Amino acid sequence: MKKIFIIKAGSTFPETVAKHGDFEEMTKRGLDSKDAEVLTIDACKGEELPAPEKCLGVVITGAHCMVTDNLPWSMAIEAWIPALVRAQIPLLGICYGHQLLGRAMGGQVDFHPHGREVGTVEIRKTAASRVDPLFKELPERFQAHATHAQSVLAVPSESIILAENDYEAHHAFRIGHCAWGVQFHPEYNSHVMHDYLLKQEKLLTEAGQDVAALSQEICETPAANALLARFASLATKGTC
């Protein structure tokens, strides 16, 4: 039987894991799939990636490393992605996974010229998102949690941009019928976002960011969080 696979591309902070679970656990809770088994593949440990024909859907998690580190296990995921896209397997790349999808399909990933985007940020939908299976039910503007230093600076030529803000021109895009990348974190809640600000406080302060102000702006992000369950529904029902 086909399954939804979570491809674990990294781990969050140990303290966050203890309180909220790791990336794959947060993602699985968000998927809330009652119609399909959800399995995790730990790509960082070299676990074998599933053949496309075994996948009902795939989610690639975030990570604390950089795509441009070109780590062997990361390059293996990147090389695997085009086969999923060609087979029209529903795919959702989150943050690091979003960047891997972008580069795997011909885009450019590197450090954002304006530094890190961290905190609860407002994101705007594009006109194209209004007919997108995953994004069409979201409000025109919604809050989402973000923490990243690298971005998809140039999206693949066939991409459809679905969401943006003043900092990040490519907060979400789709390639083909059902391969999505989101730079933000739909699996995070406000407590996880506070953890990230706390852990990066020194780094952010040195970069001139007002951590206290960022902390005050953190809130829950129900619209962004809903994307995971909607993705699971699209994958299990074959309605992409």
Order of alpha helices (4+ residues) and beta strands (2+ residues): beta-alpha-alpha-beta-beta-alpha-beta-alpha-beta-beta-beta-beta-beta-beta-beta-alpha-alpha-alpha-alpha
